[in-house]
Amino acid sequence: MLRVTGLSHRVRLETDTLTILQGVNLEINRAESVAIVGRSGSGKTTLLGLLAGLDVPSEGRVELDGAVISELSEDQRAELRANRVGFVFQSFQLLPALTALENVMLPLELAGNPAPDRRARELLERVGLGDRMSHTPRQLSGGEQQRVAIARAFACEPAILFADEPTGNLDNRTGQAISDLLMALNREQGTTLVMVTHDEHLAARCTRQLHIEAGQVTEPARAETA
C-alpha cells in the first residue's frame, strides 16, 4: 500500500536549514495497522503528511497504492486523496454549520454517490450515533465529534486512512472507545490504518509500530495484536 525510499525533508530557516527527516525507508502492506510514535518534535506529523501527499519531500520517493505521489502535481495529489485516502484529525475538523449527517454526507456528495443519505446514516449508526444525526458539532461531545469524523473518513471506503492523534483530545474512557472503533473498522473493511499517536495502548494494538528519533525511522519487534 505504501512504499517510501530515501525520503528526506528539510525546512529552510533564515540562517540555516533544519533537517526533520533523513533517509527514511519503509513499506506498509494492505490492511495493516501501523502506529508512528516518538517524542514531540521528532517529525511524526511531518512524516504522516508526506505519506498522505499533503506535502512533498525534499528528497526521495513516496508510492501510495501504486501512484508515485512524490512526483504528482498538487492537483493530482488532491484527486488521489479524494479517491483513495481518509483522514482523522485530533481537532475533528467538522464543519460547524452542518449536522452530523450532513458532515458525513459531504464527501459522498462530492464523490457523486447516488445515495449519500443512506450511506451516511449507515455509518453513523455503525459508530453509535443513530440518535444524534441532526445535531451540529457544537451540540456533540468531543467523543461524539470524533465518531462523526471517523464515519466521514470511512464514507468513501478509502484504501488507506491516516489519523493524527485521534484520541489526543479525549478522556481515557472515550479514547478507548475511539480506539476500539478504529481497530474494528480496520478489520472489517480491510482499510490500511496509519496513525500518529502518543497513546501507548492504542499504539500497542496496532500490528506494527514505527519509532522516529533524530529524523530516523526504526521498527522494533512487532507488537501483539489486541
KEGUMAR-638937 format. One record per residue (C-alpha): residue in three letters; z, x, y. Coordinates in Angstrom, 1 decimal, always signed. Layout:
N
ATOM resn     pz     px     py
ATOM  ala      Z      X      Y
...
END
This chain:
226
ATOM resn     pz     px     py
ATOM  met   +0.0   +0.0   +0.0
ATOM  leu   +0.9   +2.8   +2.4
ATOM  arg   -0.1   +6.5   +2.3
ATOM  val   +0.9   +8.9   +5.0
ATOM  thr   -0.4  +12.5   +5.1
ATOM  gly   +0.6  +15.2   +7.6
ATOM  leu   +2.0  +12.8  +10.1
ATOM  ser   +3.5  +14.3  +13.3
ATOM  his   +4.4  +12.6  +16.5
ATOM  arg   +5.2  +14.3  +19.8
ATOM  val   +6.0  +13.0  +23.3
ATOM  arg   +5.2  +14.9  +26.4
ATOM  leu   +8.1  +15.3  +28.9
ATOM  glu   +7.9  +16.6  +32.4
ATOM  thr   +8.6  +20.2  +31.4
ATOM  asp   +8.5  +20.2  +27.6
ATOM  thr   +7.2  +18.4  +24.5
ATOM  leu   +9.6  +16.5  +22.2
ATOM  thr   +8.7  +16.5  +18.5
ATOM  ile  +10.0  +13.3  +16.9
ATOM  leu   +8.3  +13.6  +13.5
ATOM  gln   +6.8  +16.6  +11.9
ATOM  gly   +4.6  +16.9   +8.8
ATOM  val   +5.6  +13.6   +7.1
ATOM  asn   +4.0  +12.8   +3.8
ATOM  leu   +4.9   +9.6   +1.8
ATOM  glu   +3.5   +6.9   -0.4
ATOM  ile   +4.8   +3.3   -0.7
ATOM  asn   +3.5   +1.1   -3.6
ATOM  arg   +2.7   -2.6   -3.5
ATOM  ala   +5.7   -4.9   -3.8
ATOM  glu   +8.2   -2.1   -3.3
ATOM  ser  +11.2   -2.5   -1.0
ATOM  val  +11.9   +0.7   +1.0
ATOM  ala  +14.7   +1.4   +3.4
ATOM  ile  +14.3   +4.0   +6.1
ATOM  val  +17.7   +5.4   +7.1
ATOM  gly  +19.0   +8.2   +9.3
ATOM  arg  +21.1   +8.8  +12.4
ATOM  ser  +20.4   +7.3  +15.8
ATOM  gly  +17.6   +9.1  +17.4
ATOM  ser  +16.2  +10.6  +14.2
ATOM  gly  +12.8   +8.9  +14.5
ATOM  lys  +13.3   +5.8  +12.2
ATOM  thr  +11.8   +3.2  +14.6
ATOM  thr   +9.1   +5.6  +15.7
ATOM  leu   +8.1   +6.1  +12.0
ATOM  leu   +8.1   +2.3  +11.5
ATOM  gly   +5.9   +1.8  +14.5
ATOM  leu   +3.4   +4.4  +13.2
ATOM  leu   +3.3   +2.9   +9.7
ATOM  ala   +2.6   -0.5  +11.2
ATOM  gly   -0.1   +0.7  +13.5
ATOM  leu   +1.9   -0.2  +16.7
ATOM  asp   +1.3   +3.4  +17.8
ATOM  val   -0.9   +6.3  +16.7
ATOM  pro   +0.4   +9.7  +15.6
ATOM  ser   -0.2  +13.0  +17.3
ATOM  glu   -1.5  +14.3  +14.1
ATOM  gly   -2.0  +13.1  +10.5
ATOM  arg   -3.4  +10.1   +8.7
ATOM  val   -1.9   +6.7   +8.0
ATOM  glu   -3.6   +4.4   +5.5
ATOM  leu   -2.4   +0.8   +5.2
ATOM  asp   -3.8   -1.4   +2.4
ATOM  gly   -7.0   +0.6   +2.3
ATOM  ala   -7.5   +0.9   +6.0
ATOM  val   -7.0   +4.2   +7.8
ATOM  ile   -5.2   +2.7  +10.8
ATOM  ser   -4.7   +6.1  +12.5
ATOM  glu   -8.4   +6.1  +13.1
ATOM  leu   -8.8   +2.5  +14.3
ATOM  ser   -9.1   +1.3  +17.9
ATOM  glu   -6.2   -0.7  +19.4
ATOM  asp   -8.1   -4.0  +18.9
ATOM  gln   -8.9   -3.1  +15.3
ATOM  arg   -5.3   -2.3  +14.6
ATOM  ala   -4.2   -5.6  +16.2
ATOM  glu   -6.6   -7.5  +13.9
ATOM  leu   -5.4   -5.7  +10.8
ATOM  arg   -1.8   -6.5  +11.8
ATOM  ala   -2.6  -10.2  +12.3
ATOM  asn   -4.2  -10.4   +8.9
ATOM  arg   -2.0   -8.2   +6.7
ATOM  val   +1.3   -7.4   +8.4
ATOM  gly   +4.5   -9.3   +9.1
ATOM  phe   +7.4   -8.2  +11.4
ATOM  val  +11.1   -9.0  +11.7
ATOM  phe  +13.0   -7.5  +14.6
ATOM  gln  +16.7   -7.1  +15.4
ATOM  ser  +16.2   -9.2  +18.6
ATOM  phe  +14.4  -12.0  +16.7
ATOM  gln  +11.5  -12.2  +19.2
ATOM  leu  +11.3  -16.0  +19.1
ATOM  leu   +9.5  -17.9  +21.9
ATOM  pro  +12.4  -19.7  +23.7
ATOM  ala  +10.4  -22.8  +24.8
ATOM  leu   +9.2  -23.6  +21.2
ATOM  thr  +11.2  -25.3  +18.4
ATOM  ala  +11.9  -23.5  +15.2
ATOM  leu   +9.0  -25.4  +13.6
ATOM  glu   +6.6  -24.5  +16.5
ATOM  asn   +7.6  -20.8  +16.3
ATOM  val   +6.7  -20.7  +12.6
ATOM  met   +3.5  -22.8  +13.1
ATOM  leu   +2.2  -20.5  +15.8
ATOM  pro   +0.8  -17.6  +13.7
ATOM  leu   -0.6  -20.2  +11.2
ATOM  glu   -2.5  -21.9  +14.0
ATOM  leu   -3.8  -18.6  +15.4
ATOM  ala   -5.0  -17.8  +11.9
ATOM  gly   -6.8  -21.1  +11.6
ATOM  asn   -4.6  -22.5   +8.8
ATOM  pro   -5.8  -26.1   +8.2
ATOM  ala   -2.2  -27.4   +7.6
ATOM  pro   +0.2  -25.3   +9.7
ATOM  asp   +2.8  -28.0  +10.0
ATOM  arg   +3.1  -28.4   +6.2
ATOM  arg   +3.3  -24.6   +5.6
ATOM  ala   +5.8  -24.1   +8.4
ATOM  arg   +8.0  -26.9   +7.1
ATOM  glu   +7.9  -25.5   +3.5
ATOM  leu   +9.1  -22.1   +4.8
ATOM  leu  +11.9  -23.4   +7.0
ATOM  glu  +13.1  -25.4   +4.0
ATOM  arg  +12.9  -22.2   +1.9
ATOM  val  +15.2  -20.4   +4.4
ATOM  gly  +17.7  -23.2   +4.6
ATOM  leu  +16.7  -24.7   +8.0
ATOM  gly  +15.2  -28.0   +6.9
ATOM  asp  +17.6  -29.8   +9.2
ATOM  arg  +17.1  -27.5  +12.2
ATOM  met  +13.3  -27.6  +12.7
ATOM  ser  +13.4  -29.4  +16.0
ATOM  his  +15.9  -27.0  +17.6
ATOM  thr  +14.9  -24.3  +20.1
ATOM  pro  +16.3  -20.8  +19.7
ATOM  arg  +18.9  -21.5  +22.3
ATOM  gln  +20.3  -24.2  +20.0
ATOM  leu  +20.5  -21.9  +17.0
ATOM  ser  +23.0  -19.3  +15.9
ATOM  gly  +21.9  -15.6  +15.5
ATOM  gly  +21.6  -16.0  +11.8
ATOM  glu  +19.6  -19.1  +12.1
ATOM  gln  +17.3  -17.5  +14.6
ATOM  gln  +16.7  -14.6  +12.2
ATOM  arg  +15.9  -17.1   +9.4
ATOM  val  +13.3  -18.6  +11.7
ATOM  ala  +11.9  -15.1  +12.4
ATOM  ile  +11.7  -14.4   +8.7
ATOM  ala   +9.9  -17.7   +8.0
ATOM  arg   +7.5  -16.8  +10.7
ATOM  ala   +6.9  -13.3   +9.4
ATOM  phe   +6.1  -14.7   +5.9
ATOM  ala   +4.0  -17.6   +7.2
ATOM  cys   +0.6  -16.0   +6.7
ATOM  glu   +1.6  -14.3   +3.5
ATOM  pro   +1.4  -10.7   +4.7
ATOM  ala   +0.7   -7.9   +2.3
ATOM  ile   +3.5   -5.9   +3.9
ATOM  leu   +6.5   -6.8   +6.0
ATOM  phe   +8.1   -4.3   +8.5
ATOM  ala  +11.7   -5.0   +9.5
ATOM  asp  +13.6   -3.1  +12.3
ATOM  glu  +17.3   -3.5  +11.8
ATOM  pro  +17.0   -7.1  +10.6
ATOM  thr  +20.8   -7.5  +10.2
ATOM  gly  +21.8   -5.4  +13.2
ATOM  asn  +22.9   -8.3  +15.5
ATOM  leu  +24.6  -10.3  +12.8
ATOM  asp  +28.1  -10.5  +11.4
ATOM  asn  +28.7   -9.3   +7.8
ATOM  arg  +28.5  -12.7   +6.1
ATOM  thr  +25.4  -13.7   +8.0
ATOM  gly  +23.9  -10.3   +7.4
ATOM  gln  +24.5  -10.6   +3.7
ATOM  ala  +22.7  -14.0   +3.7
ATOM  ile  +19.7  -12.5   +5.5
ATOM  ser  +19.7   -9.5   +3.1
ATOM  asp  +19.6  -12.0   +0.1
ATOM  leu  +16.7  -13.9   +1.7
ATOM  leu  +14.6  -10.8   +2.4
ATOM  met  +15.1   -9.4   -1.1
ATOM  ala  +14.3  -12.8   -2.7
ATOM  leu  +11.1  -13.2   -0.7
ATOM  asn  +10.1   -9.7   -1.6
ATOM  arg  +10.5  -10.5   -5.3
ATOM  glu   +9.0  -14.0   -5.2
ATOM  gln   +5.9  -13.3   -3.0
ATOM  gly   +5.4   -9.6   -4.0
ATOM  thr   +5.3   -8.6   -0.4
ATOM  thr   +5.9   -4.9   +0.2
ATOM  leu   +9.1   -4.6   +2.4
ATOM  val   +9.7   -1.6   +4.6
ATOM  met  +12.7   -1.6   +6.8
ATOM  val  +14.8   +0.5   +9.2
ATOM  thr  +18.5   -0.2   +8.7
ATOM  his  +22.0   +1.1   +9.3
ATOM  asp  +23.3   -1.5   +6.8
ATOM  glu  +24.2   +0.7   +3.8
ATOM  his  +24.5   -2.4   +1.5
ATOM  leu  +21.0   -3.6   +2.4
ATOM  ala  +19.6   -0.1   +2.0
ATOM  ala  +21.2   +0.3   -1.4
ATOM  arg  +19.5   -2.9   -2.6
ATOM  cys  +16.0   -1.5   -1.9
ATOM  thr  +14.1   +0.2   -4.7
ATOM  arg  +13.8   +3.3   -2.6
ATOM  gln  +15.4   +5.0   +0.4
ATOM  leu  +13.7   +7.4   +2.8
ATOM  his  +16.0   +9.6   +4.9
ATOM  ile  +15.0  +11.1   +8.2
ATOM  glu  +16.6  +14.1   +9.7
ATOM  ala  +15.2  +16.5  +12.3
ATOM  gly  +11.8  +14.9  +12.1
ATOM  gln  +11.5  +15.4   +8.4
ATOM  val  +11.5  +12.6   +5.7
ATOM  thr  +13.2  +13.2   +2.4
ATOM  glu  +13.8  +10.9   -0.6
ATOM  pro  +17.0  +11.2   -2.6
ATOM  ala  +17.4   +9.9   -6.1
ATOM  arg  +16.3   +6.3   -6.5
ATOM  ala  +18.9   +3.6   -5.9
ATOM  glu  +19.7   +0.9   -8.5
ATOM  thr  +18.2   -2.4   -7.6
ATOM  ala  +20.8   -5.1   -6.9
END
